[in-house]
Amino acid sequence: MDIVENTIIGAGVVGTAVAHELSKAGREVFVIEKNPGVTQGENQSSRNAGVIHSGLFYDQATRPLKAELCPLGVRMLYDFCQIHDVPHLNCGKLVVATAEKDRPNLEHYMAQARANGVEFRMLNRDEVAAREPNVQAVGALDLPSAGVVEPTRLVHKLYALSSNHGAHFLTHTELRLIRARTEGFELI
Ligand SMILES: Cc1cc2nc3c(=O)[nH]c(=O)nc-3n(C[C@H](O)[C@H](O)[C@H](O)COP(=O)(O)OP(=O)(O)OC[C@H]3O[C@@H](n4cnc5c(N)ncnc54)[C@H](O)[C@@H]3O)c2cc1C
């Protein structure tokens, strides 16, 4: 039986990001991935819409960690993409109310943005039309920190950097069972 310091199950964006941080710090890392490859777009991290969310949608009462970490993570992600040449665009986002009945929702999200420390600006009908002529809305929340990233390139970059730092990626390898042992865990 091989004894390893850190084993990560799954090489999506979470697994590769954790592998990147640990390997950069000089720790021993093995990443187990059941798919045949890490960078071929097999998981949801490589097939999503690539939206960099501002952190607006997380309620402090029910999802306090996400409410705190998402706005922080946004800035870290832009920095990472810039440093490592991952295609991205800080284009901002409008959350729109298309009818008066939607306005309370907009106000709810405005309060949530304020509570989470997310930068925003409330736009009226004319301001929305000036910004996006093809959008008809009675108002909108303008979220300048939102954007898009090329998700496959992001996972690939995290994988490549981790590998360079000595992380081991075991593809075609599925974890079936974890047994708690006195010292650590046995992975099967
Ligand atoms: C349609 C869609 C659109 C989305 N759009 C966005 C968006 O625009 N912006 C955004 O921020 N988020 C978006 N998300 C959410 C985002 O994609 C996920 O939050 C994120 O990819 C989760 O990453 P992950 O690494 O936890 O999971 P995954 O990417 O699913 O990676 C998990 C990995 O673990 C492997 N695995 C699982 N079980 C085992 C096992 N037993 N042994 C070995 N390997 C295993 C899997 O094969 C997989 O590769 C979207 C999700 C979907 C489905």
The ligand as a Gaussian input file, in Angstrom:
#p B3LYP/6-31G(d) Opt

LIG

0 1
 C      -24.821000      23.582000     -17.391000
 C      -23.947000      24.194000     -16.310000
 C      -23.559000      25.524000     -16.437000
 C      -22.790000      26.116000     -15.424000
 N      -22.374000      27.410000     -15.574000
 C      -21.553000      27.964000     -14.665000
 C      -21.030000      29.257000     -14.856000
 O      -21.311000      29.906000     -15.859000
 N      -20.196000      29.781000     -13.909000
 C      -19.856000      29.059000     -12.784000
 O      -19.095000      29.580000     -11.950000
 N      -20.350000      27.823000     -12.570000
 C      -21.167000      27.250000     -13.488000
 N      -21.615000      25.984000     -13.295000
 C      -21.205000      25.269000     -12.072000
 C      -19.735000      24.800000     -12.204000
 O      -19.529000      24.168000     -13.462000
 C      -19.435000      23.832000     -11.051000
 O      -19.679000      24.472000      -9.838000
 C      -17.971000      23.385000     -11.075000
 O      -17.580000      22.924000     -12.353000
 C      -17.762000      22.297000     -10.038000
 O      -16.429000      21.894000     -10.129000
 P      -15.962000      20.545000      -9.489000
 O      -14.478000      20.451000      -9.713000
 O      -16.477000      20.448000      -8.103000
 O      -16.768000      19.397000     -10.287000
 P      -16.514000      18.667000     -11.711000
 O      -16.087000      19.608000     -12.772000
 O      -17.737000      17.862000     -11.965000
 O      -15.309000      17.710000     -11.408000
 C      -15.447000      16.575000     -10.589000
 C      -14.523000      15.521000     -11.167000
 O      -14.509000      14.420000     -10.263000
 C      -14.470000      13.223000     -11.027000
 N      -14.979000      12.168000     -10.163000
 C      -16.213000      12.118000      -9.584000
 N      -16.315000      10.999000      -8.819000
 C      -15.107000      10.365000      -8.896000
 C      -14.597000       9.176000      -8.318000
 N      -15.333000       8.403000      -7.499000
 N      -13.329000       8.808000      -8.609000
 C      -12.573000       9.580000      -9.439000
 N      -13.010000      10.709000     -10.018000
 C      -14.267000      11.102000      -9.751000
 C      -15.350000      13.519000     -12.216000
 O      -15.079000      12.663000     -13.304000
 C      -14.988000      14.983000     -12.517000
 O      -13.951000      15.100000     -13.453000
 C      -22.397000      25.369000     -14.280000
 C      -22.786000      24.025000     -14.177000
 C      -23.541000      23.436000     -15.180000
 C      -23.926000      21.983000     -15.050000

